[in-house]
């Protein structure tokens, strides 16, 4: 089965990428990851019900994939907020951009520290 990429998926201008969603978003995230060059960097958060729901997900080597398990009290929103607060520092000297696609939060967005 082929999954179509979301129309909003256009991450060309970002320094880092963020993909986040629950188990229902895995097919879309898998399709998006397959379009990225090997040099892409970023984070994937997937929230699932239990450890048995964790599956193999291929990504470029500079990506981190984190599985969040609801049965253990791990939450997608809290993890995304913490990651963004670290990746979008406020500084007068540097700018950082993150392209974020978060399932069920509407369209993807380009986020910037400036």
Buried (B, 14 or more C-beta within 10 A) or exposed (E): EEEEEBEEBEBEEBBBBBBBBBBEBBEBBBBBBEEBEEEBBBBBBBBBEEEEBBEEBEBBEEBEBBBBBBEEEBEBEEBBEEBBEEBBEEEEEEEBBBBBBBBEBEEBBEBEBE
